[in-house]
Protein backbone atom coordinates (compact mmCIF):
# COMPACT_ATOMS: atom_id res chain seq x y z
CA UNK A 1 0.00 0.00 0.00
CA UNK A 2 1.24 3.48 -0.91
CA UNK A 3 0.46 6.13 1.72
CA UNK A 4 0.96 9.84 1.12
CA UNK A 5 -0.29 12.95 2.80
CA UNK A 6 -1.14 16.21 1.05
CA UNK A 7 -3.24 19.32 1.75
CA UNK A 8 -6.45 17.25 1.37
CA UNK A 9 -5.43 14.58 3.87
CA UNK A 10 -4.05 11.04 3.82
CA UNK A 11 -4.08 9.15 0.51
CA UNK A 12 -3.84 5.35 0.57
CA UNK A 13 -3.68 3.40 -2.68
CA UNK A 14 -3.31 -0.37 -2.73
CA UNK A 15 -0.69 -2.13 -4.80
CA UNK A 16 -3.47 -4.10 -6.50
CA UNK A 17 -5.14 -0.92 -7.74
CA UNK A 18 -1.85 0.39 -9.13
CA UNK A 19 -1.18 -2.95 -10.82
CA UNK A 20 -4.59 -2.98 -12.47
CA UNK A 21 -4.41 0.63 -13.68
CA UNK A 22 -0.84 0.36 -14.94
CA UNK A 23 -1.30 -3.14 -16.40
CA UNK A 24 -4.27 -1.95 -18.47
CA UNK A 25 -2.40 1.15 -19.65
CA UNK A 26 0.71 -0.77 -20.71
CA UNK A 27 -1.12 -3.64 -22.38
CA UNK A 28 -2.96 -1.15 -24.61
CA UNK A 29 0.27 0.43 -25.90
CA UNK A 30 1.29 -0.39 -29.47
CA UNK A 31 4.24 -2.75 -29.67
CA UNK A 32 3.85 -4.37 -26.25
CA UNK A 33 3.62 -8.13 -26.73
CA UNK A 34 3.30 -8.86 -23.03
CA UNK A 35 4.65 -8.35 -19.55
CA UNK A 36 7.63 -10.21 -18.08
CA UNK A 37 7.85 -11.73 -14.61
CA UNK A 38 9.62 -9.51 -12.07
CA UNK A 39 10.01 -11.88 -9.15
CA UNK A 40 9.97 -15.54 -8.15
CA UNK A 41 6.32 -15.48 -7.05
CA UNK A 42 5.22 -14.30 -10.49
CA UNK A 43 7.48 -16.87 -12.15
CA UNK A 44 6.00 -19.74 -10.16
CA UNK A 45 2.45 -18.52 -10.78
CA UNK A 46 3.15 -18.29 -14.53
CA UNK A 47 4.61 -21.80 -14.56
CA UNK A 48 1.51 -23.21 -12.86
CA UNK A 49 -1.01 -21.31 -15.01
CA UNK A 50 0.73 -21.07 -18.35
CA UNK A 51 -1.92 -19.51 -20.56
CA UNK A 52 -3.02 -16.82 -18.16
CA UNK A 53 -1.58 -13.30 -17.89
CA UNK A 54 -1.99 -11.25 -14.73
CA UNK A 55 -2.21 -7.47 -14.47
CA UNK A 56 0.47 -7.32 -11.77
CA UNK A 57 2.90 -9.20 -13.95
CA UNK A 58 5.89 -6.99 -14.70
CA UNK A 59 4.73 -4.06 -12.52
CA UNK A 60 6.35 -2.69 -9.35
CA UNK A 61 5.28 0.59 -7.74
CA UNK A 62 6.96 2.17 -4.74
CA UNK A 63 6.91 5.46 -2.88
CA UNK A 64 9.69 7.99 -3.42
CA UNK A 65 9.40 11.11 -1.29
CA UNK A 66 6.18 12.86 -2.26
CA UNK A 67 5.64 10.81 -5.42
CA UNK A 68 5.79 7.31 -6.82
CA UNK A 69 8.27 5.40 -8.95
CA UNK A 70 7.30 2.60 -11.31
CA UNK A 71 9.34 -0.31 -12.67
CA UNK A 72 7.90 -2.07 -15.73
CA UNK A 73 9.24 -5.26 -17.30
CA UNK A 74 7.90 -5.71 -20.82
CA UNK A 75 8.22 -7.91 -23.87
CA UNK A 76 8.09 -6.03 -27.17
CA UNK A 77 7.13 -7.06 -30.67
CA UNK A 78 10.18 -7.82 -32.81
CA UNK A 79 11.00 -5.32 -35.55
CA UNK A 80 9.44 -2.23 -33.98
CA UNK A 81 11.19 0.88 -32.68
CA UNK A 82 11.84 0.15 -29.00
CA UNK A 83 12.52 3.79 -28.16
CA UNK A 84 9.12 4.85 -29.52
CA UNK A 85 7.37 2.05 -27.63
CA UNK A 86 9.05 3.03 -24.35
CA UNK A 87 8.24 6.75 -24.82
CA UNK A 88 4.61 5.84 -25.45
CA UNK A 89 4.48 3.66 -22.33
CA UNK A 90 6.10 6.32 -20.11
CA UNK A 91 3.68 9.01 -21.31
CA UNK A 92 0.59 6.82 -20.97
CA UNK A 93 1.48 5.38 -17.55
CA UNK A 94 2.42 8.77 -16.13
CA UNK A 95 -0.81 10.35 -17.36
CA UNK A 96 -2.92 7.40 -16.17
CA UNK A 97 -1.45 7.38 -12.64
CA UNK A 98 -1.78 11.12 -12.21
CA UNK A 99 -5.37 11.12 -13.49
CA UNK A 100 -6.46 8.07 -11.46
CA UNK A 101 -4.77 8.89 -8.16
CA UNK A 102 -3.58 12.50 -8.24
CA UNK A 103 -0.12 11.33 -7.18
CA UNK A 104 3.05 12.76 -8.72
CA UNK A 105 5.05 10.29 -10.82
CA UNK A 106 8.75 10.80 -10.13
CA UNK A 107 10.19 8.20 -12.48
CA UNK A 108 9.16 5.31 -14.71
CA UNK A 109 11.79 2.68 -15.48
CA UNK A 110 10.98 0.43 -18.44
CA UNK A 111 13.00 -2.76 -18.80
CA UNK A 112 12.72 -4.64 -22.09
CA UNK A 113 13.15 -8.24 -21.02
CA UNK A 114 12.45 -9.87 -24.36
CA UNK A 115 11.19 -9.71 -27.91
CA UNK A 116 8.44 -11.72 -29.50
CA UNK A 117 8.26 -12.34 -33.22
CA UNK A 118 4.73 -12.16 -34.57
CA UNK A 119 3.74 -15.26 -36.49
CA UNK A 120 2.10 -14.76 -39.87
C-alpha positions as CSV (number, residue, x, y, z in Angstrom):
1,X,0.0,0.0,0.0
2,X,1.2,3.5,-0.9
3,X,0.5,6.1,1.7
4,X,1.0,9.8,1.1
5,X,-0.3,12.9,2.8
6,X,-1.1,16.2,1.1
7,X,-3.2,19.3,1.7
8,X,-6.4,17.3,1.4
9,X,-5.4,14.6,3.9
10,X,-4.0,11.0,3.8
11,X,-4.1,9.1,0.5
12,X,-3.8,5.3,0.6
13,X,-3.7,3.4,-2.7
14,X,-3.3,-0.4,-2.7
15,X,-0.7,-2.1,-4.8
16,X,-3.5,-4.1,-6.5
17,X,-5.1,-0.9,-7.7
18,X,-1.8,0.4,-9.1
19,X,-1.2,-2.9,-10.8
20,X,-4.6,-3.0,-12.5
21,X,-4.4,0.6,-13.7
22,X,-0.8,0.4,-14.9
23,X,-1.3,-3.1,-16.4
24,X,-4.3,-1.9,-18.5
25,X,-2.4,1.2,-19.6
26,X,0.7,-0.8,-20.7
27,X,-1.1,-3.6,-22.4
28,X,-3.0,-1.2,-24.6
29,X,0.3,0.4,-25.9
30,X,1.3,-0.4,-29.5
31,X,4.2,-2.8,-29.7
32,X,3.8,-4.4,-26.3
33,X,3.6,-8.1,-26.7
34,X,3.3,-8.9,-23.0
35,X,4.7,-8.3,-19.6
36,X,7.6,-10.2,-18.1
37,X,7.9,-11.7,-14.6
38,X,9.6,-9.5,-12.1
39,X,10.0,-11.9,-9.1
40,X,10.0,-15.5,-8.2
41,X,6.3,-15.5,-7.1
42,X,5.2,-14.3,-10.5
43,X,7.5,-16.9,-12.2
44,X,6.0,-19.7,-10.2
45,X,2.4,-18.5,-10.8
46,X,3.2,-18.3,-14.5
47,X,4.6,-21.8,-14.6
48,X,1.5,-23.2,-12.9
49,X,-1.0,-21.3,-15.0
50,X,0.7,-21.1,-18.4
51,X,-1.9,-19.5,-20.6
52,X,-3.0,-16.8,-18.2
53,X,-1.6,-13.3,-17.9
54,X,-2.0,-11.3,-14.7
55,X,-2.2,-7.5,-14.5
56,X,0.5,-7.3,-11.8
57,X,2.9,-9.2,-13.9
58,X,5.9,-7.0,-14.7
59,X,4.7,-4.1,-12.5
60,X,6.4,-2.7,-9.4
61,X,5.3,0.6,-7.7
62,X,7.0,2.2,-4.7
63,X,6.9,5.5,-2.9
64,X,9.7,8.0,-3.4
65,X,9.4,11.1,-1.3
66,X,6.2,12.9,-2.3
67,X,5.6,10.8,-5.4
68,X,5.8,7.3,-6.8
69,X,8.3,5.4,-8.9
70,X,7.3,2.6,-11.3
71,X,9.3,-0.3,-12.7
72,X,7.9,-2.1,-15.7
73,X,9.2,-5.3,-17.3
74,X,7.9,-5.7,-20.8
75,X,8.2,-7.9,-23.9
76,X,8.1,-6.0,-27.2
77,X,7.1,-7.1,-30.7
78,X,10.2,-7.8,-32.8
79,X,11.0,-5.3,-35.5
80,X,9.4,-2.2,-34.0
81,X,11.2,0.9,-32.7
82,X,11.8,0.2,-29.0
83,X,12.5,3.8,-28.2
84,X,9.1,4.9,-29.5
85,X,7.4,2.1,-27.6
86,X,9.1,3.0,-24.3
87,X,8.2,6.7,-24.8
88,X,4.6,5.8,-25.5
89,X,4.5,3.7,-22.3
90,X,6.1,6.3,-20.1
91,X,3.7,9.0,-21.3
92,X,0.6,6.8,-21.0
93,X,1.5,5.4,-17.6
94,X,2.4,8.8,-16.1
95,X,-0.8,10.3,-17.4
96,X,-2.9,7.4,-16.2
97,X,-1.4,7.4,-12.6
98,X,-1.8,11.1,-12.2
99,X,-5.4,11.1,-13.5
100,X,-6.5,8.1,-11.5
101,X,-4.8,8.9,-8.2
102,X,-3.6,12.5,-8.2
103,X,-0.1,11.3,-7.2
104,X,3.1,12.8,-8.7
105,X,5.0,10.3,-10.8
106,X,8.8,10.8,-10.1
107,X,10.2,8.2,-12.5
108,X,9.2,5.3,-14.7
109,X,11.8,2.7,-15.5
110,X,11.0,0.4,-18.4
111,X,13.0,-2.8,-18.8
112,X,12.7,-4.6,-22.1
113,X,13.1,-8.2,-21.0
114,X,12.4,-9.9,-24.4
115,X,11.2,-9.7,-27.9
116,X,8.4,-11.7,-29.5
117,X,8.3,-12.3,-33.2
118,X,4.7,-12.2,-34.6
119,X,3.7,-15.3,-36.5
120,X,2.1,-14.8,-39.9
